[in-house]
C-alpha cells in the first residue's frame, strides 16, 4: 500500500509513460479515422511527452510540485498537434494543483487530475465527447470518488485506469465519426497508455528501461560536415535561467541580446526568465542578466569546438563579429507554417516575417512556432497555421511571450496564401487584418490529392493503402488507383463552386509536365477561370488545388 508520491517516484512514472507512448505510437496512429498520412495522434502525443522526459532527465528536479512544473512547462513548449496540446494542458492543470508540494496523497493527486481535466476542457473551443477529453474526465472522476474514502494511491490509479478503459471503449458510441469507422478514439487510447504505464511504474512492474523503443527518431544526427567551422558567426551558445527579483521588463533583455548576438529566444513568466542566445561575449550577456535577478542555471557551449569534434576537423579561430544593429520593431508581423521550397518562397514573396517548416507529416511544436514569433520584429504577430491540427499549438504561444500573438485559423496552405495576399500590415488595424483574413479564408476552397497510408472503410468508401485520395475542404471525395480519374472527380465537385481563380500547387514527387496536364484539365473544365500551375514542392500532397 502506497499513500504518498514524491518527486522521484513521479519522475519515474512520467518517464515510463513517455516510453510507453513511444513504444505504442504506431498502434495509436493506426486508430486515426482518416487514412491520410498526417501528423498522427500517436506521434504527436509521443513527441510531446518525450519533450518533458528529456527535460526531467536534464534538470532532475526534486519534490512532486517541481517535477510536475518542469514536465508541464516542457510539455507545453513541445506540444504538437491538437492531441499533444490537450495532453500538455492536462499536465499543466495538474502542475498548478501540485505547486509547492514535496509529496502528494491520493486525495492531492486526484484533485490534480481533476484540475488538469478542467484546464483542458476550458482550452478547447467546442469540446467533443468521445475523445481524450471524455477519457481523462472519467478517469479523474473515478480517482476523486476513490479518494473520498481511500488513501492507497495504487488502488486509486487502478480505479482511474479501469474507468478510462471503459470510457475509451464507449468512445465509439459517443463519437459519430468513430462509430462510422468502427474504432475507438486514438487520443483516448494514448491517455490510457499513459495511465497504464504510470500505474505499472508505481507498482514496480516497469521502469523507464523496461520498454523496447526505437530512439532514432528522438535525436536524429545532423550532418555537420556540410559547412565550415569558420561560417559560425557567434562562438558561444549561451543559455541561462534568471530569477525575477524586480519588475524589469524581459523585452529590455530581448533587445539587448539582439545587439550582441543572434538566435535569441527569451521566454518568461512571473518567476523566471529563460534565455538562449549565440554570442561572442557570454560574460557581457550574464552581467546584463544579473540586473534582473540571481542566475539559477547556466550552460555555455563552444559551438566551433562542437562542430569541429562532430565533423572531424580543426576549429578555426573566429574573427570578432561586429554587433548586429537592433532592428526597429514594427506594429504587426506575420509567421506562417508550411512545407515545400516553392510554398516557402511564395510566402516569403508575400512578406511573411517568419516561416516555420512543418505540416502534415511533422506538426511543429509550440516551441518551434514560439521561436519564430520571438524572432519577428513586431509588437503583434499574426500566426497562420495553415493546418487544422496546428491551430491549438499556435494558440499556446500567447502566454509564453510578451508579444501579442493572434492566430488566424487557416486550415490549408491555400487559405494562408489568400489571407496574406489580401492583408496590409502597414495600413490596416489589428481588427481590419483579422477581418480581412477571415474573409479571405471563407472565399477559398481547397482540394488535396495524396495517398492512403493504410486500408480503411470510411464514410462509405473502401480505401486501399497506396491508392490516391481526393479531399475537398477536408471531406473525402473518393479514392482511385488512377490519379487522372481522381482529378476529374474533384473537378466535378469544384464545378459546383463556379471558381474565378484556380491554382494548382504541385508537390515534390510530381514533375512539371504532369502538373501542367492537370492544369490543362482544369482549364478546360473552367474556361472562364484564371488557372495557374505553381511548383510548391510540398511533401505528402501530390497536388493542392485552390479554387476562389
DOLO-685549 format. One record per residue (C-alpha): residue in one letter; residue number from 1; x, y, z. Coordinates in steps of 0.001 Angstrom, whole numbers. Example, Ala and Ser with C-alpha at 12.3 -4.5 7.8 and 13.67 -1.06 7.14 Angstrom:
<rs>
{"A", 1, {12300, -4500, 7800}} {"S", 2, {13670, -1060, 7140}} 
</rs>
This chain:
<rs>
{"X", 1, {0, 0, 0}} {"X", 2, {1369, 3432, -1004}} {"X", 3, {-146, 6580, 470}} {"X", 4, {2156, 9268, -966}} {"X", 5, {4107, 10022, -4158}} {"X", 6, {7315, 12056, -4057}} {"X", 7, {9281, 13711, -6843}} {"X", 8, {11485, 10715, -7599}} {"X", 9, {8519, 8364, -7928}} {"X", 10, {6548, 10815, -10073}} {"X", 11, {9553, 11340, -12354}} {"X", 12, {9770, 7603, -12982}} {"X", 13, {6026, 7480, -13635}} {"X", 14, {6338, 10177, -16295}} {"X", 15, {9413, 8609, -17870}} {"X", 16, {7594, 5278, -18106}} {"X", 17, {4578, 6997, -19649}} {"X", 18, {6815, 8625, -22262}} {"X", 19, {8495, 5312, -23103}} {"X", 20, {5130, 3527, -23321}} {"X", 21, {3792, 6119, -25768}} {"X", 22, {6913, 5822, -27897}} {"X", 23, {6562, 2043, -27965}} {"X", 24, {2840, 2129, -28839}} {"X", 25, {2645, 5217, -31048}} {"X", 26, {2165, 3329, -34307}} {"X", 27, {-731, 1330, -32862}} {"X", 28, {-2286, 4632, -31741}} {"X", 29, {-1637, 6161, -35178}} {"X", 30, {-3459, 3257, -36810}} {"X", 31, {-6607, 4203, -34897}} {"X", 32, {-6850, 7536, -36714}} {"X", 33, {-10052, 7506, -38706}} {"X", 34, {-8773, 9337, -41768}} {"X", 35, {-6136, 7304, -43668}} {"X", 36, {-4252, 10448, -44760}} {"X", 37, {-506, 10378, -43909}} {"X", 38, {-978, 13111, -41319}} {"X", 39, {925, 14216, -38224}} {"X", 40, {-762, 11352, -36415}} {"X", 41, {-2064, 11267, -32858}} {"X", 42, {386, 8692, -31534}} {"X", 43, {3361, 10527, -32989}} {"X", 44, {2188, 13898, -31692}} {"X", 45, {1458, 12630, -28185}} {"X", 46, {4723, 10694, -28050}} {"X", 47, {6846, 13669, -29120}} {"X", 48, {5017, 15951, -26690}} {"X", 49, {5608, 13532, -23814}} {"X", 50, {9234, 12978, -24800}} {"X", 51, {9940, 16722, -24582}} {"X", 52, {9024, 16527, -20895}} {"X", 53, {11036, 13342, -20352}} {"X", 54, {14146, 14952, -21813}} {"X", 55, {13753, 17999, -19572}} {"X", 56, {13238, 15859, -16472}} {"X", 57, {16409, 13916, -17220}} {"X", 58, {18315, 17137, -17810}} {"X", 59, {17147, 19051, -14749}} {"X", 60, {16398, 16267, -12244}} {"X", 61, {14007, 18404, -10126}} {"X", 62, {13065, 17499, -6546}} {"X", 63, {9594, 17360, -4996}} {"X", 64, {6446, 16368, -6835}} {"X", 65, {5458, 20008, -7337}} {"X", 66, {8758, 20858, -9035}} {"X", 67, {8664, 17693, -11124}} {"X", 68, {5122, 18487, -12275}} {"X", 69, {6095, 22080, -13091}} {"X", 70, {9212, 21055, -15013}} {"X", 71, {7330, 18452, -17050}} {"X", 72, {4299, 20670, -17704}} {"X", 73, {6423, 23557, -18974}} {"X", 74, {8293, 21233, -21323}} {"X", 75, {5067, 19566, -22496}} {"X", 76, {3594, 22978, -23294}} {"X", 77, {6571, 24089, -25374}} {"X", 78, {6918, 20697, -27035}} {"X", 79, {3205, 20224, -27735}} {"X", 80, {2476, 19013, -31265}} {"X", 81, {-946, 18737, -32839}} {"X", 82, {-4274, 19026, -31073}} {"X", 83, {-3737, 15796, -29145}} {"X", 84, {-344, 16971, -27896}} {"X", 85, {-1716, 20336, -26810}} {"X", 86, {-4606, 18734, -24896}} {"X", 87, {-2134, 16347, -23250}} {"X", 88, {62, 19282, -22208}} {"X", 89, {-2949, 21082, -20749}} {"X", 90, {-3933, 18025, -18686}} {"X", 91, {-497, 18103, -17071}} {"X", 92, {-468, 21906, -16870}} {"X", 93, {-3547, 21796, -14668}} {"X", 94, {-2008, 19033, -12552}} {"X", 95, {1106, 21161, -12087}} {"X", 96, {-890, 24101, -10745}} {"X", 97, {-2665, 21868, -8257}} {"X", 98, {588, 20258, -7048}} {"X", 99, {2528, 23544, -6827}} {"X", 100, {4797, 23745, -3786}} {"X", 101, {4257, 20143, -2655}} {"X", 102, {7070, 17751, -1854}} {"X", 103, {4694, 14785, -1820}} {"X", 104, {1106, 14101, -2806}} {"X", 105, {-1543, 11911, -1219}} {"X", 106, {-4250, 10063, -3120}} {"X", 107, {-6582, 12991, -2496}} {"X", 108, {-3981, 15517, -3680}} {"X", 109, {-3311, 13558, -6844}} {"X", 110, {-6997, 13088, -7611}} {"X", 111, {-7543, 16834, -7246}} {"X", 112, {-4625, 17453, -9584}} {"X", 113, {-6123, 15120, -12201}} {"X", 114, {-9443, 16953, -11918}} {"X", 115, {-7788, 20354, -12343}} {"X", 116, {-5961, 19052, -15397}} {"X", 117, {-9230, 17978, -16988}} {"X", 118, {-10781, 21345, -16206}} {"X", 119, {-7855, 23147, -17877}} {"X", 120, {-8143, 21003, -20991}} {"X", 121, {-11910, 21480, -21339}} {"X", 122, {-11582, 25256, -20926}} {"X", 123, {-8965, 25480, -23673}} {"X", 124, {-10992, 23631, -26301}} {"X", 125, {-13444, 25916, -28076}} {"X", 126, {-16042, 23202, -28696}} {"X", 127, {-15232, 20182, -26516}} {"X", 128, {-16304, 16977, -28212}} {"X", 129, {-17245, 13911, -26217}} {"X", 130, {-15910, 10538, -27237}} {"X", 131, {-12358, 11891, -27250}} {"X", 132, {-9344, 12127, -24941}} {"X", 133, {-11337, 14746, -23013}} {"X", 134, {-14016, 12210, -22100}} {"X", 135, {-11488, 9524, -21209}} {"X", 136, {-9434, 11836, -18978}} {"X", 137, {-12580, 13224, -17312}} {"X", 138, {-13947, 9791, -16451}} {"X", 139, {-10552, 8753, -15085}} {"X", 140, {-10355, 11866, -12909}} {"X", 141, {-13886, 11355, -11607}} {"X", 142, {-13088, 7760, -10638}} {"X", 143, {-9917, 8918, -8878}} {"X", 144, {-11836, 11593, -6969}} {"X", 145, {-14562, 9139, -5934}} {"X", 146, {-11967, 6719, -4570}} {"X", 147, {-10006, 9434, -2750}} {"X", 148, {-13072, 10494, -783}} {"X", 149, {-12565, 7467, 1458}} {"X", 150, {-9430, 5627, 258}} {"X", 151, {-5764, 6502, 721}} {"X", 152, {-3981, 3866, -1403}} {"X", 153, {-2670, 5699, -4486}} {"X", 154, {-2061, 2480, -6400}} {"X", 155, {-5695, 1434, -5957}} {"X", 156, {-6830, 4939, -6848}} {"X", 157, {-4881, 4913, -10136}} {"X", 158, {-6149, 1400, -10808}} {"X", 159, {-9729, 2661, -10472}} {"X", 160, {-8916, 5618, -12710}} {"X", 161, {-7413, 3312, -15340}} {"X", 162, {-10380, 943, -15352}} {"X", 163, {-12760, 3873, -15726}} {"X", 164, {-10596, 5287, -18518}} {"X", 165, {-10672, 1955, -20350}} {"X", 166, {-14467, 1788, -20054}} {"X", 167, {-14733, 5347, -21346}} {"X", 168, {-12348, 4524, -24199}} {"X", 169, {-14422, 1531, -25248}} {"X", 170, {-17502, 3781, -25257}} {"X", 171, {-15936, 6480, -27463}} {"X", 172, {-17055, 4512, -30499}} {"X", 173, {-20654, 5076, -29381}} {"X", 174, {-20280, 8734, -28354}} {"X", 175, {-18476, 9999, -31437}} {"X", 176, {-20396, 9606, -34742}} {"X", 177, {-17202, 9670, -36821}} {"X", 178, {-15669, 6877, -34747}} {"X", 179, {-18899, 4891, -34937}} {"X", 180, {-18861, 5027, -38734}} {"X", 181, {-15279, 3815, -38803}} {"X", 182, {-15794, 1286, -36010}} {"X", 183, {-12724, 2331, -34000}} {"X", 184, {-12008, 3790, -30564}} {"X", 185, {-10535, 7273, -30134}} {"X", 186, {-6782, 7488, -30767}} {"X", 187, {-6192, 10272, -28235}} {"X", 188, {-8119, 8384, -25591}} {"X", 189, {-6020, 5305, -26281}} {"X", 190, {-2912, 7414, -25828}} {"X", 191, {-4164, 8647, -22461}} {"X", 192, {-4953, 5135, -21194}} {"X", 193, {-1465, 4086, -22318}} {"X", 194, {-60, 6857, -20103}} {"X", 195, {-2153, 5832, -17085}} {"X", 196, {-1247, 2185, -17546}} {"X", 197, {2474, 2964, -17619}} {"X", 198, {2239, 5300, -14616}} {"X", 199, {423, 2624, -12594}} {"X", 200, {2930, -27, -13670}} {"X", 201, {5767, 2235, -12543}} {"X", 202, {4091, 2899, -9211}} {"X", 203, {3687, -833, -8617}} {"X", 204, {7302, -1528, -9554}} {"X", 205, {6242, -3642, -12539}} {"X", 206, {8058, -1475, -15112}} {"X", 207, {10922, 1023, -15222}} {"X", 208, {11831, 3533, -17948}} {"X", 209, {14361, 981, -19226}} {"X", 210, {11775, -1799, -19467}} {"X", 211, {10448, -578, -22797}} {"X", 212, {11841, -1709, -26121}} {"X", 213, {11723, 1529, -28100}} {"X", 214, {13371, 2957, -31183}} {"X", 215, {15251, 6065, -30070}} {"X", 216, {16427, 7041, -33552}} {"X", 217, {13553, 9492, -34002}} {"X", 218, {14203, 11180, -30667}} {"X", 219, {17549, 12659, -31677}} {"X", 220, {18444, 12469, -35351}} {"X", 221, {22140, 13040, -36023}} {"X", 222, {22734, 16117, -38176}} {"X", 223, {25360, 16246, -40933}} {"X", 224, {27909, 18733, -39614}} {"X", 225, {30358, 18284, -42479}} {"X", 226, {28361, 20361, -44955}} {"X", 227, {29598, 23711, -43679}} {"X", 228, {32884, 25083, -42416}} {"X", 229, {33597, 25949, -38790}} {"X", 230, {34517, 29447, -39876}} {"X", 231, {30950, 30023, -41064}} {"X", 232, {29774, 30134, -37442}} {"X", 233, {29425, 33858, -36711}} {"X", 234, {28993, 33651, -32947}} {"X", 235, {31035, 31129, -30988}} {"X", 236, {29184, 30518, -27734}} {"X", 237, {25715, 29044, -27301}} {"X", 238, {24679, 30675, -24042}} {"X", 239, {21649, 29513, -22080}} {"X", 240, {20593, 30586, -18621}} {"X", 241, {17659, 30977, -16266}} {"X", 242, {17484, 34061, -14080}} {"X", 243, {15090, 34505, -11179}} {"X", 244, {12901, 37597, -11402}} {"X", 245, {13764, 39836, -8465}} {"X", 246, {12466, 43128, -9861}} {"X", 247, {9903, 44397, -12350}} {"X", 248, {12398, 44980, -15148}} {"X", 249, {10824, 44010, -18466}} {"X", 250, {12143, 40963, -20312}} {"X", 251, {11712, 42996, -23509}} {"X", 252, {14761, 45038, -22490}} {"X", 253, {16830, 41863, -22210}} {"X", 254, {15499, 40672, -25544}} {"X", 255, {16527, 43953, -27172}} {"X", 256, {19979, 43839, -25585}} {"X", 257, {20614, 40298, -26826}} {"X", 258, {19778, 41282, -30396}} {"X", 259, {22646, 43786, -30288}} {"X", 260, {25223, 41265, -29084}} {"X", 261, {24363, 38027, -30885}} {"X", 262, {21761, 36077, -32789}} {"X", 263, {19265, 33214, -32334}} {"X", 264, {17976, 34971, -29222}} {"X", 265, {14951, 33434, -27518}} {"X", 266, {13570, 34868, -24270}} {"X", 267, {10664, 33154, -22509}} {"X", 268, {9473, 34400, -19139}} {"X", 269, {6761, 34071, -16539}} {"X", 270, {6186, 35682, -13162}} {"X", 271, {9104, 33800, -11566}} {"X", 272, {11896, 33295, -14104}} {"X", 273, {13346, 34422, -17425}} {"X", 274, {14706, 31602, -19589}} {"X", 275, {17119, 32727, -22284}} {"X", 276, {19059, 31317, -25228}} {"X", 277, {21473, 33324, -27397}} {"X", 278, {24512, 32795, -29645}} {"X", 279, {27207, 35367, -28844}} {"X", 280, {30957, 36001, -28790}} {"X", 281, {30796, 37547, -25304}} {"X", 282, {28830, 35376, -22857}} {"X", 283, {30326, 37301, -19931}} {"X", 284, {28657, 40507, -21057}} {"X", 285, {25358, 38633, -21503}} {"X", 286, {25479, 37189, -17971}} {"X", 287, {26425, 40563, -16486}} {"X", 288, {23329, 42079, -18055}} {"X", 289, {21227, 39115, -16859}} {"X", 290, {22251, 39800, -13255}} {"X", 291, {20423, 43136, -13396}} {"X", 292, {17179, 41110, -13470}} {"X", 293, {17959, 38788, -10550}} {"X", 294, {20059, 35823, -9473}} {"X", 295, {21277, 33321, -12051}} {"X", 296, {19684, 29937, -11341}} {"X", 297, {21169, 27823, -14141}} {"X", 298, {23850, 28466, -16769}} {"X", 299, {25051, 26469, -19779}} {"X", 300, {27693, 27780, -22190}} {"X", 301, {28954, 25696, -25103}} {"X", 302, {31594, 26471, -27724}} {"X", 303, {29799, 25772, -30983}} {"X", 304, {33017, 25887, -33024}} {"X", 305, {34557, 23216, -30840}} {"X", 306, {31378, 21128, -31029}} {"X", 307, {31301, 21408, -34808}} {"X", 308, {34989, 20566, -35078}} {"X", 309, {34565, 17452, -32939}} {"X", 310, {31494, 16281, -34830}} {"X", 311, {32924, 16888, -38304}} {"X", 312, {36432, 15661, -37512}} {"X", 313, {38082, 18946, -38468}} {"X", 314, {40100, 21536, -36610}} {"X", 315, {38301, 24533, -35231}} {"X", 316, {39141, 27829, -36875}} {"X", 317, {39620, 30860, -34701}} {"X", 318, {36778, 33324, -35134}} {"X", 319, {37109, 36881, -36247}} {"X", 320, {35398, 39247, -33851}} {"X", 321, {31945, 39885, -35270}} {"X", 322, {30510, 43367, -35307}} {"X", 323, {27490, 43859, -33082}} {"X", 324, {24280, 43397, -35026}} {"X", 325, {22127, 46531, -35063}} {"X", 326, {18828, 46267, -33234}} {"X", 327, {16099, 46106, -35853}} {"X", 328, {13353, 48620, -35308}} {"X", 329, {10162, 46886, -34194}} {"X", 330, {7013, 47420, -36238}} {"X", 331, {3424, 47168, -35145}} {"X", 332, {2475, 43941, -36959}} {"X", 333, {4353, 40899, -38220}} {"X", 334, {3401, 37531, -39691}} {"X", 335, {4519, 33940, -39122}} {"X", 336, {3346, 31090, -41337}} {"X", 337, {3638, 27306, -41155}} {"X", 338, {4250, 25432, -44391}} {"X", 339, {6374, 22803, -46099}} {"X", 340, {7959, 22785, -49545}} {"X", 341, {10545, 25133, -51028}} {"X", 342, {8136, 26582, -53589}} {"X", 343, {5492, 27284, -50959}} {"X", 344, {8103, 28771, -48592}} {"X", 345, {9393, 31066, -51346}} {"X", 346, {5869, 32168, -52170}} {"X", 347, {5144, 33101, -48555}} {"X", 348, {8453, 34985, -48397}} {"X", 349, {7487, 36952, -51503}} {"X", 350, {4160, 37763, -49847}} {"X", 351, {6041, 39353, -46950}} {"X", 352, {5913, 36696, -44223}} {"X", 353, {8379, 37621, -41472}} {"X", 354, {8825, 34067, -40231}} {"X", 355, {8359, 30644, -41755}} {"X", 356, {8060, 27506, -39640}} {"X", 357, {8723, 24333, -41579}} {"X", 358, {6114, 21710, -40885}} {"X", 359, {2724, 20417, -41835}} {"X", 360, {1133, 17027, -42278}} {"X", 361, {3948, 14568, -41662}} {"X", 362, {5538, 16539, -38845}} {"X", 363, {3433, 19041, -36948}} {"X", 364, {5685, 21764, -35495}} {"X", 365, {5745, 22163, -31731}} {"X", 366, {4595, 25200, -29808}} {"X", 367, {8298, 25916, -29165}} {"X", 368, {9019, 25916, -32923}} {"X", 369, {6275, 28460, -33534}} {"X", 370, {7243, 30483, -30456}} {"X", 371, {10835, 30791, -31697}} {"X", 372, {9590, 32272, -34975}} {"X", 373, {7255, 34634, -33098}} {"X", 374, {10093, 35852, -30858}} {"X", 375, {12328, 36418, -33900}} {"X", 376, {9709, 38580, -35607}} {"X", 377, {10458, 42303, -35038}} {"X", 378, {6890, 43276, -34259}} {"X", 379, {4763, 44016, -31206}} {"X", 380, {1838, 41932, -32523}} {"X", 381, {2461, 38765, -34516}} {"X", 382, {-225, 37093, -36640}} {"X", 383, {305, 33335, -36964}} {"X", 384, {-1112, 31394, -39906}} {"X", 385, {-1007, 27645, -39011}} {"X", 386, {-2321, 26505, -42425}} {"X", 387, {-3380, 23183, -40897}} {"X", 388, {-6258, 22492, -38517}} {"X", 389, {-4018, 20240, -36402}} {"X", 390, {-1556, 23080, -35735}} {"X", 391, {-4002, 25802, -34647}} {"X", 392, {-4055, 24790, -30967}} {"X", 393, {-262, 24510, -30795}} {"X", 394, {-2, 28034, -32203}} {"X", 395, {-2519, 29362, -29685}} {"X", 396, {-368, 28117, -26796}} {"X", 397, {2330, 30644, -27755}} {"X", 398, {282, 33553, -26410}} {"X", 399, {1055, 33083, -22679}} {"X", 400, {4718, 32293, -23378}} {"X", 401, {5749, 35645, -24858}} {"X", 402, {5462, 39358, -24159}} {"X", 403, {4382, 39885, -27758}} {"X", 404, {720, 39776, -28634}} {"X", 405, {9, 36626, -30637}} {"X", 406, {-3078, 36480, -32860}} {"X", 407, {-3763, 33129, -34518}} {"X", 408, {-5622, 33314, -37809}} {"X", 409, {-7301, 29882, -38136}} {"X", 410, {-6136, 28959, -41635}} {"X", 411, {-6614, 25225, -42176}} {"X", 412, {-4832, 24919, -45537}} {"X", 413, {-1848, 26496, -47251}} {"X", 414, {-4197, 27885, -49909}} {"X", 415, {-6151, 29762, -47228}} {"X", 416, {-2904, 31146, -45818}} {"X", 417, {-1729, 32369, -49220}} {"X", 418, {-5055, 34066, -49904}} {"X", 419, {-5042, 35703, -46459}} {"X", 420, {-1538, 37143, -46909}} {"X", 421, {-2380, 38331, -50417}} {"X", 422, {-5255, 40386, -49049}} {"X", 423, {-3828, 41939, -45887}} {"X", 424, {-1703, 45024, -45398}} {"X", 425, {155, 45092, -42087}} {"X", 426, {1309, 48671, -42655}} {"X", 427, {-2005, 50449, -43164}} {"X", 428, {-4601, 48164, -41563}} {"X", 429, {-5520, 47987, -37884}} {"X", 430, {-5437, 44720, -35960}} {"X", 431, {-9208, 44370, -36283}} {"X", 432, {-9056, 45036, -40033}} {"X", 433, {-6303, 42432, -40501}} {"X", 434, {-8371, 39832, -38667}} {"X", 435, {-11495, 40699, -40654}} {"X", 436, {-9653, 40697, -43989}} {"X", 437, {-8006, 37367, -43223}} {"X", 438, {-11251, 35690, -42185}} {"X", 439, {-12977, 36922, -45328}} {"X", 440, {-10134, 35521, -47435}} {"X", 441, {-10392, 32157, -45658}} {"X", 442, {-14105, 31914, -46395}} {"X", 443, {-13552, 32590, -50096}} {"X", 444, {-11056, 29739, -50608}} {"X", 445, {-11896, 26099, -51268}} {"X", 446, {-9023, 23628, -51169}} {"X", 447, {-8725, 20279, -52910}} {"X", 448, {-5947, 17928, -51854}} {"X", 449, {-4630, 14816, -53542}} {"X", 450, {-2496, 12452, -51514}} {"X", 451, {-2247, 8711, -50935}} {"X", 452, {-3877, 6345, -48463}} {"X", 453, {-1491, 5474, -45657}} {"X", 454, {-3490, 2370, -44699}} {"X", 455, {-6580, 352, -45619}} {"X", 456, {-9763, 1968, -44395}} {"X", 457, {-13524, 1782, -44668}} {"X", 458, {-14569, 5403, -44274}} {"X", 459, {-17937, 7066, -44879}} {"X", 460, {-18998, 4534, -47477}} {"X", 461, {-15616, 4395, -49241}} {"X", 462, {-13484, 1251, -49181}} {"X", 463, {-9964, 2591, -49380}} {"X", 464, {-6846, 540, -50045}} {"X", 465, {-3380, 1545, -48866}} {"X", 466, {-1448, 3257, -51656}} {"X", 467, {-4492, 4465, -53588}} {"X", 468, {-4787, 8136, -54450}} {"X", 469, {-7117, 10055, -52143}} {"X", 470, {-9032, 13204, -53028}} {"X", 471, {-10352, 15669, -50465}} {"X", 472, {-12317, 18889, -50797}} {"X", 473, {-12381, 21241, -47804}} {"X", 474, {-11451, 18330, -45564}} {"X", 475, {-14174, 15964, -46813}} {"X", 476, {-13298, 12796, -48680}} {"X", 477, {-14382, 12922, -52314}} {"X", 478, {-13108, 9472, -53227}} {"X", 479, {-10128, 7264, -53942}} {"X", 480, {-8776, 5814, -57155}} {"X", 481, {-5693, 3927, -58342}} {"X", 482, {-5573, 6342, -61323}} {"X", 483, {-4736, 9922, -60365}} {"X", 484, {-6212, 11388, -63559}} {"X", 485, {-9610, 9820, -62807}} {"X", 486, {-9457, 11328, -59337}} {"X", 487, {-8657, 14781, -60752}} {"X", 488, {-11750, 14543, -62935}} {"X", 489, {-13908, 13576, -59911}} {"X", 490, {-12566, 16541, -57976}} {"X", 491, {-13106, 18921, -60878}} {"X", 492, {-16771, 17946, -60993}} {"X", 493, {-17104, 18840, -57307}} {"X", 494, {-15268, 22123, -57828}} {"X", 495, {-17557, 22958, -60724}} {"X", 496, {-20383, 23471, -58243}} {"X", 497, {-18342, 26332, -56710}} {"X", 498, {-18032, 28232, -60033}} {"X", 499, {-14442, 29408, -59338}} {"X", 500, {-12909, 32572, -60797}} {"X", 501, {-9326, 31602, -59906}} {"X", 502, {-7857, 28094, -59844}} {"X", 503, {-4289, 27485, -58664}} {"X", 504, {-2538, 24112, -58802}} {"X", 505, {420, 23692, -56422}} {"X", 506, {2281, 20517, -57317}} {"X", 507, {4383, 18547, -54866}} {"X", 508, {7929, 17256, -54644}} {"X", 509, {7063, 13909, -56263}} {"X", 510, {5371, 15454, -59323}} {"X", 511, {7161, 16630, -62469}} {"X", 512, {6244, 19847, -64246}} {"X", 513, {4763, 18144, -67332}} {"X", 514, {2361, 16040, -65258}} {"X", 515, {1346, 19119, -63305}} {"X", 516, {701, 21079, -66468}} {"X", 517, {-1531, 18259, -67710}} {"X", 518, {-3628, 18664, -64537}} {"X", 519, {-3700, 22404, -65157}} {"X", 520, {-4945, 21805, -68699}} {"X", 521, {-7745, 19513, -67471}} {"X", 522, {-8925, 22208, -65050}} {"X", 523, {-8596, 24969, -67663}} {"X", 524, {-10879, 23061, -69990}} {"X", 525, {-13319, 22406, -67158}} {"X", 526, {-13415, 26079, -66114}} {"X", 527, {-12808, 28155, -69284}} {"X", 528, {-13866, 31376, -67549}} {"X", 529, {-11478, 30904, -64607}} {"X", 530, {-7860, 32024, -64469}} {"X", 531, {-5793, 28846, -63961}} {"X", 532, {-2185, 28841, -62682}} {"X", 533, {271, 25995, -62069}} {"X", 534, {2951, 26544, -59403}} {"X", 535, {5803, 24338, -58186}} {"X", 536, {5049, 24097, -54468}} {"X", 537, {7492, 21305, -53699}} {"X", 538, {5311, 20192, -50791}} {"X", 539, {5597, 16693, -49292}} {"X", 540, {2644, 14299, -48817}} {"X", 541, {277, 16071, -51224}} {"X", 542, {807, 15485, -54926}} {"X", 543, {-1487, 18416, -55624}} {"X", 544, {-3059, 21216, -53612}} {"X", 545, {-5708, 22923, -55718}} {"X", 546, {-7096, 26280, -54652}} {"X", 547, {-10437, 27474, -56024}} {"X", 548, {-11638, 31036, -55329}} 
</rs>
